[in-house]
Amino acid sequence: MEKTKPNLPNRWLVFTVAVIGSICVAVSWMKVSGTMVFIKGEYGIDVTTAGMLMSITALANLLIALPGGSIVAKFGVRKVWLFGIVWCLAFNVLGFFAPDFTTLAITRFCEGISLGFVFIVAPVIITEAFPAEKRGLPMTLWSIWSTVGTLIVLNLCNFFTPQFGWRSNWLVAAAFLAVAFVLNFLFCRVQSDRDKSAKNAEVKRDHAPQQKKQGAWSECLKNPACVCICIVFFAAIFAFNVYTSYYPTFLQSTMGLPSAEANSVSTVHTYWMIFLCLTFGFALNKIKNMHHPKIFLVLTFFVVAGGTLMWNMPSIPLDIVAILLCGTGMQLIGPMAHNLVPDTVAPHAVPVGMGMLSFASGLGSMLGPVICGQVVDATGNWGLMAVPVGIVSLIGIAAAIVVLRKMYKGGTTQLTEGAPAIKEEGVTA
């Protein structure tokens, strides 16, 4: 069958609408942060119970992560992406009418499924839209979607809650998602979906059996580089979530800082991380792909150094240095991991690889605070927080070394047959 050049939208247009969709899901995800005090008051619940509205979305994300990749591979990128947006929209509307806390929590769990699809599908869309040597910039820019969504929704909450009540933010999020759905319905198209449709049509016409490929799960799990990239991501998330969960309390307990000052020190990395996302992507596009595994290893060292030293520094300025080191590694390891996975497996296995990354992220987020919190509770020594963080981080370094050895040999990048996932002609310039 003669292969014709696909008529796909401009790659930056596809990227833009995918980012808009991601940000709108983040608006839905983080709206509870700006309304929690009002939810507590209406339902008469404590902080821990109200906090479940955030943690339950993380649980849903973790549960959808592994099957999510297979779902994308089976039904196609575009269908799952649009489903995720409209699913989130529907449960925002239902959440607006929730008569009790249990119903609201159920709608939040369902919103978390859409959050899980963002972590899987959006990187796949970017992977398909850009050739391997051009992926660094868009993948890095996309990585700030949750930060941008958080900034938007907290400001929206400040406006809408006093005027219309906390529930109005659920309808605001639904409106954002409706716009995102229309834009992505019109402009988000990827080559793999067209290839899948053409292949199905050919099989149906010729009554020929489809040629079997190696299973996506088998390919990802048997690929040491793919598995080790996920281990590095797990280690980075583990270290960083321990920091974000406990550092203000650590500063107040050990250095006697007031709450406001402790929070200020603990968030010093935020604007630095946004700056890195806006600049590092340009640099990454200038660096040859064969050097990316080296950068990945260096960033892992940053997370290890910052994530372990910050718990035993003698002064606030040194604490800030450690925080910035850890933040630098954490912010850039994410887009680097999503950029490297498509170069380790064949195109049909990329969604499963992204699902594995999402699962590693969710697992690190859940285990880090639980394990390290028990260390402090058992010993009363905040400095010992560095022990579990250090052990996990060293495992991350070992995994990053494996990634380097498997993907970079003799001055060339070693790619799985069929990777990178999308060739230059996949999307029009």
VMD Tcl script that draws the C-alpha trace (Angstrom):
set ca {
  {0.00 0.00 0.00}
  {1.39 3.40 -0.95}
  {2.14 5.62 1.99}
  {0.87 9.19 1.61}
  {2.13 12.14 3.58}
  {-0.26 12.80 6.45}
  {-2.10 16.09 6.68}
  {-1.66 16.82 10.37}
  {-1.86 20.15 12.23}
  {1.21 22.24 12.93}
  {3.24 20.54 15.68}
  {3.31 23.66 17.86}
  {-0.46 23.99 17.56}
  {-0.85 20.37 18.69}
  {1.56 21.07 21.56}
  {-0.32 24.23 22.58}
  {-3.75 22.60 22.79}
  {-2.27 19.63 24.69}
  {-0.72 22.02 27.22}
  {-4.02 23.89 27.52}
  {-5.77 20.59 28.23}
  {-3.15 19.69 30.85}
  {-3.43 23.08 32.56}
  {-7.24 22.87 32.66}
  {-7.05 19.46 34.35}
  {-4.59 21.01 36.83}
  {-7.14 23.78 37.52}
  {-9.64 21.05 38.36}
  {-7.09 19.13 40.44}
  {-5.91 22.04 42.62}
  {-9.19 23.89 43.19}
  {-9.55 22.14 46.56}
  {-6.39 23.89 47.83}
  {-8.05 27.27 47.45}
  {-11.40 26.23 48.93}
  {-10.51 23.72 51.67}
  {-11.33 26.01 54.59}
  {-14.85 26.57 53.21}
  {-15.37 22.86 52.55}
  {-14.35 22.13 56.16}
  {-16.87 24.65 57.41}
  {-19.78 23.41 55.31}
  {-19.33 19.72 56.04}
  {-17.97 20.07 59.60}
  {-14.85 17.99 58.97}
  {-11.25 18.24 60.19}
  {-8.15 19.07 58.16}
  {-7.13 15.44 57.70}
  {-10.53 14.49 56.27}
  {-10.60 17.52 54.01}
  {-7.09 16.66 52.86}
  {-8.46 13.39 51.53}
  {-9.95 15.38 48.67}
  {-6.38 15.90 47.45}
  {-4.89 12.53 48.34}
  {-7.76 10.60 46.75}
  {-6.94 12.09 43.34}
  {-3.34 10.93 43.80}
  {-4.64 7.43 44.56}
  {-6.75 7.42 41.39}
  {-3.74 8.61 39.41}
  {-1.65 5.75 40.81}
  {-4.34 3.15 40.04}
  {-4.81 4.28 36.43}
  {-1.08 4.64 35.70}
  {-0.28 1.02 34.75}
  {-3.47 0.08 32.85}
  {-3.58 3.58 31.36}
  {-0.73 2.91 28.95}
  {-2.48 -0.21 27.63}
  {-5.75 1.71 27.31}
  {-4.01 4.35 25.18}
  {-2.37 1.67 23.04}
  {-5.72 -0.05 22.47}
  {-8.06 2.89 21.84}
  {-5.67 5.50 20.48}
  {-4.12 8.70 21.79}
  {-6.77 11.17 20.65}
  {-9.78 9.17 21.90}
  {-8.32 8.65 25.38}
  {-7.16 12.27 25.60}
  {-10.59 13.66 24.72}
  {-12.26 11.14 27.02}
  {-10.03 12.23 29.90}
  {-10.98 15.89 29.43}
  {-14.73 15.33 29.10}
  {-14.68 12.83 32.02}
  {-13.09 15.46 34.25}
  {-15.61 18.05 33.05}
  {-18.54 15.77 33.89}
  {-17.37 15.07 37.44}
  {-16.74 18.75 38.10}
  {-20.39 19.39 37.28}
  {-21.46 16.47 39.48}
  {-19.18 17.73 42.26}
  {-20.93 21.10 42.15}
  {-24.20 19.35 43.10}
  {-22.63 16.96 45.67}
  {-25.02 16.83 48.66}
  {-22.48 15.42 51.12}
  {-18.76 14.92 51.62}
  {-18.78 11.27 50.52}
  {-20.30 12.15 47.15}
  {-17.81 14.99 46.72}
  {-14.93 12.60 47.51}
  {-16.20 10.13 44.88}
  {-16.26 12.86 42.24}
  {-12.71 13.83 43.23}
  {-11.56 10.24 42.81}
  {-13.05 10.24 39.31}
  {-11.30 13.53 38.52}
  {-8.05 11.81 39.51}
  {-8.51 9.33 36.65}
  {-8.28 12.25 34.21}
  {-5.21 13.47 36.05}
  {-3.62 10.07 35.46}
  {-4.34 10.31 31.74}
  {-2.61 13.70 31.57}
  {0.60 12.19 32.94}
  {0.43 9.44 30.30}
  {-1.15 10.93 27.19}
  {0.24 14.48 27.06}
  {3.90 13.28 26.83}
  {2.84 10.81 24.12}
  {1.24 13.63 22.13}
  {4.45 15.67 22.40}
  {6.53 12.62 21.47}
  {4.45 12.13 18.33}
  {4.39 15.80 17.39}
  {8.16 16.38 17.49}
  {11.18 14.46 16.19}
  {13.57 13.18 18.84}
  {16.08 16.01 18.45}
  {13.35 18.66 18.88}
  {11.48 17.16 21.85}
  {13.51 18.67 24.67}
  {12.01 22.17 24.55}
  {8.30 21.25 24.34}
  {8.65 18.47 26.93}
  {10.33 20.89 29.35}
  {7.74 23.62 28.74}
  {4.91 21.13 29.27}
  {6.37 20.10 32.64}
  {5.16 23.31 34.32}
  {1.49 22.59 33.51}
  {0.58 21.80 37.12}
  {2.35 24.91 38.44}
  {0.56 27.17 35.95}
  {-2.78 25.50 36.69}
  {-2.25 25.99 40.42}
  {-1.44 29.69 40.01}
  {-4.55 30.18 37.85}
  {-7.00 28.36 40.10}
  {-5.81 29.94 43.37}
  {-6.39 33.38 41.89}
  {-9.76 32.32 40.50}
  {-10.76 31.01 43.93}
  {-9.89 34.38 45.46}
  {-12.37 36.02 43.07}
  {-15.23 33.53 42.72}
  {-15.49 32.13 46.27}
  {-16.44 35.43 48.00}
  {-18.86 36.26 45.19}
  {-20.57 32.93 44.50}
  {-19.40 30.43 47.14}
  {-16.79 27.68 47.01}
  {-18.86 25.42 44.75}
  {-18.68 27.98 41.95}
  {-15.05 26.98 41.40}
  {-16.23 23.54 40.27}
  {-18.27 25.18 37.49}
  {-15.35 27.45 36.61}
  {-13.12 24.39 36.24}
  {-15.82 22.74 34.08}
  {-15.89 25.82 31.83}
  {-12.11 25.69 31.42}
  {-12.34 22.01 30.54}
  {-15.11 22.66 28.01}
  {-12.85 25.11 26.18}
  {-9.97 22.63 26.35}
  {-12.17 19.88 24.93}
  {-13.25 21.99 21.94}
  {-9.67 23.06 21.15}
  {-8.31 19.52 21.42}
  {-11.22 18.08 19.43}
  {-10.44 20.49 16.60}
  {-6.65 20.44 16.58}
  {-5.18 17.49 18.52}
  {-4.37 14.78 15.99}
  {-1.42 12.39 16.00}
  {0.11 10.09 13.43}
  {-0.21 6.83 15.38}
  {-4.01 7.12 15.41}
  {-4.04 7.52 11.62}
  {-1.65 4.62 11.17}
  {-3.88 2.49 13.40}
  {-7.02 3.40 11.44}
  {-5.30 2.75 8.09}
  {-3.99 -0.61 9.26}
  {-7.40 -1.67 10.57}
  {-9.02 -0.63 7.30}
  {-6.44 -2.60 5.33}
  {-6.95 -5.72 7.44}
  {-10.71 -5.43 7.10}
  {-10.49 -4.96 3.32}
  {-8.00 -7.75 2.65}
  {-9.24 -10.08 5.42}
  {-5.61 -10.53 6.39}
  {-4.53 -11.29 9.96}
  {-2.70 -8.47 11.70}
  {1.02 -8.95 12.13}
  {1.73 -9.54 15.80}
  {4.17 -7.25 17.56}
  {6.03 -7.93 20.74}
  {3.75 -6.99 23.62}
  {4.19 -3.41 24.81}
  {4.44 -4.48 28.45}
  {6.97 -7.14 27.61}
  {9.06 -4.69 25.62}
  {9.10 -2.07 28.39}
  {9.75 -4.47 31.27}
  {12.52 -6.32 29.42}
  {14.26 -3.08 28.50}
  {16.79 -2.18 31.25}
  {17.03 1.46 30.15}
  {13.25 1.98 30.28}
  {12.94 0.33 33.70}
  {15.91 2.27 35.11}
  {14.56 5.61 33.87}
  {11.42 4.85 35.90}
  {13.55 3.96 38.96}
  {15.42 7.28 38.70}
  {12.10 9.13 38.45}
  {10.80 7.25 41.50}
  {13.91 8.19 43.50}
  {13.67 11.87 42.53}
  {9.97 12.08 43.41}
  {10.61 10.23 46.69}
  {13.26 12.75 47.76}
  {11.38 15.82 46.59}
  {8.04 14.87 48.14}
  {9.71 14.25 51.50}
  {11.08 17.78 51.23}
  {7.76 19.41 50.25}
  {5.87 17.47 52.95}
  {8.12 18.10 55.94}
  {10.60 20.92 55.37}
  {8.55 23.80 56.87}
  {7.95 21.69 59.97}
  {11.64 20.72 60.07}
  {12.73 24.38 59.99}
  {10.28 25.32 62.72}
  {11.25 22.37 64.92}
  {15.04 22.50 64.56}
  {15.83 26.15 63.85}
  {12.92 27.83 65.56}
  {11.75 29.74 62.49}
  {8.25 31.26 62.56}
  {5.71 29.53 60.31}
  {5.64 32.26 57.65}
  {9.44 32.40 57.38}
  {9.71 28.61 57.26}
  {7.18 28.52 54.42}
  {9.09 31.23 52.56}
  {12.39 29.33 52.81}
  {10.69 26.09 51.79}
  {9.24 27.62 48.63}
  {12.40 29.42 47.50}
  {12.84 26.85 44.75}
  {9.50 27.56 43.01}
  {10.43 30.53 40.82}
  {13.84 29.02 40.13}
  {12.17 25.85 38.85}
  {9.85 27.83 36.57}
  {12.84 29.75 35.21}
  {14.65 26.47 34.53}
  {11.69 25.11 32.59}
  {11.56 28.21 30.41}
  {15.29 28.16 29.64}
  {16.58 24.60 29.91}
  {14.40 23.34 27.06}
  {16.12 25.69 24.61}
  {19.51 24.45 25.76}
  {18.38 20.82 25.56}
  {17.39 21.24 21.91}
  {20.94 22.44 21.17}
  {22.54 19.40 22.82}
  {22.78 16.23 20.76}
  {20.52 13.40 21.90}
  {23.47 11.12 22.55}
  {24.49 13.39 25.46}
  {21.05 13.40 27.16}
  {21.73 10.29 29.30}
  {24.81 12.08 30.69}
  {22.68 15.07 31.68}
  {20.18 12.67 33.26}
  {22.93 11.20 35.47}
  {24.18 14.65 36.53}
  {20.65 15.73 37.48}
  {20.29 12.58 39.58}
  {23.43 13.59 41.51}
  {21.83 17.00 42.12}
  {18.76 15.36 43.68}
  {20.93 13.10 45.85}
  {23.16 15.93 47.06}
  {20.35 18.37 47.79}
  {17.82 15.82 49.06}
  {20.19 14.37 51.67}
  {22.24 17.40 52.74}
  {19.26 19.69 53.37}
  {18.36 17.79 56.56}
  {21.73 18.43 58.24}
  {22.82 21.91 57.16}
  {23.94 24.25 59.98}
  {22.47 27.48 58.54}
  {19.58 28.79 56.46}
  {21.78 29.97 53.52}
  {23.23 26.47 53.20}
  {19.72 25.03 53.47}
  {18.71 27.21 50.52}
  {21.68 25.95 48.48}
  {20.60 22.36 49.13}
  {16.99 23.18 48.29}
  {18.01 24.73 44.96}
  {20.21 21.75 44.13}
  {17.39 19.31 44.82}
  {14.84 21.50 43.02}
  {17.05 21.78 39.94}
  {17.44 18.03 39.68}
  {13.78 17.32 40.39}
  {12.34 19.84 37.94}
  {14.53 18.71 35.05}
  {14.55 14.96 35.66}
  {10.81 14.84 34.88}
  {10.96 16.21 31.32}
  {14.26 14.39 30.73}
  {12.64 11.07 31.72}
  {9.66 11.68 29.44}
  {12.08 12.66 26.68}
  {14.27 9.55 27.05}
  {11.61 6.81 27.33}
  {10.48 7.11 23.67}
  {14.10 6.50 22.63}
  {14.27 3.19 24.49}
  {11.19 1.38 23.14}
  {9.33 0.98 19.86}
  {6.43 3.37 19.07}
  {3.61 1.03 20.11}
  {5.17 0.63 23.59}
  {5.61 4.36 24.32}
  {2.20 4.80 26.06}
  {2.99 1.89 28.40}
  {6.41 3.43 29.12}
  {4.70 6.70 30.04}
  {2.30 4.77 32.26}
  {5.25 3.20 34.05}
  {6.71 6.69 34.64}
  {3.38 7.87 36.04}
  {3.22 4.85 38.35}
  {6.80 5.48 39.54}
  {5.89 9.10 40.27}
  {2.75 8.18 42.21}
  {4.55 5.48 44.19}
  {7.37 7.85 45.14}
  {4.84 10.50 46.19}
  {3.04 8.09 48.50}
  {5.97 6.16 50.01}
  {8.39 9.04 50.65}
  {6.43 10.96 53.32}
  {5.17 7.75 54.97}
  {8.59 6.09 55.37}
  {10.50 9.21 56.39}
  {7.77 10.42 58.73}
  {8.03 7.12 60.64}
  {11.80 7.60 60.98}
  {11.31 10.96 62.69}
  {8.46 9.67 64.85}
  {10.57 6.69 66.00}
  {13.82 8.57 66.68}
  {12.85 12.23 67.15}
  {15.90 13.09 65.00}
  {15.16 15.10 61.85}
  {18.72 14.60 60.61}
  {18.06 10.88 60.17}
  {15.59 11.82 57.43}
  {18.66 11.79 55.19}
  {19.09 8.01 55.65}
  {16.03 6.69 53.75}
  {16.28 9.55 51.26}
  {19.97 8.78 50.73}
  {19.40 5.04 50.27}
  {16.67 5.56 47.67}
  {18.71 8.27 45.96}
  {21.76 5.99 45.68}
  {19.54 3.40 44.01}
  {18.52 6.19 41.64}
  {22.16 6.96 40.83}
  {22.85 3.28 40.10}
  {19.84 3.21 37.79}
  {20.98 6.41 36.03}
  {24.40 4.79 35.42}
  {22.63 1.81 33.83}
  {20.67 4.21 31.61}
  {23.92 5.85 30.53}
  {25.62 2.51 29.82}
  {22.65 1.12 27.89}
  {21.84 4.23 25.84}
  {25.30 5.68 25.29}
  {28.04 3.45 23.99}
  {31.07 4.45 22.01}
  {29.87 8.00 21.44}
  {26.46 7.06 20.00}
  {23.01 6.72 21.45}
  {21.75 3.14 21.44}
  {18.07 3.09 20.49}
  {15.62 0.22 20.44}
  {14.56 -0.86 16.95}
  {11.81 1.48 15.83}
  {12.79 4.31 18.19}
  {12.69 7.26 18.26}
  {8.98 6.88 18.19}
  {8.16 9.54 15.61}
  {10.17 10.42 12.57}
  {10.66 13.95 11.27}
  {7.86 13.73 8.70}
  {5.29 12.67 11.30}
  {3.80 16.16 11.72}
  {3.94 19.13 9.47}
  {6.32 21.89 10.48}
}
mol new
graphics top color blue
foreach p $ca { graphics top sphere $p radius 0.5 }
foreach p [lrange $ca 0 end-1] q [lrange $ca 1 end] { graphics top cylinder $p $q radius 0.2 }
display resetview
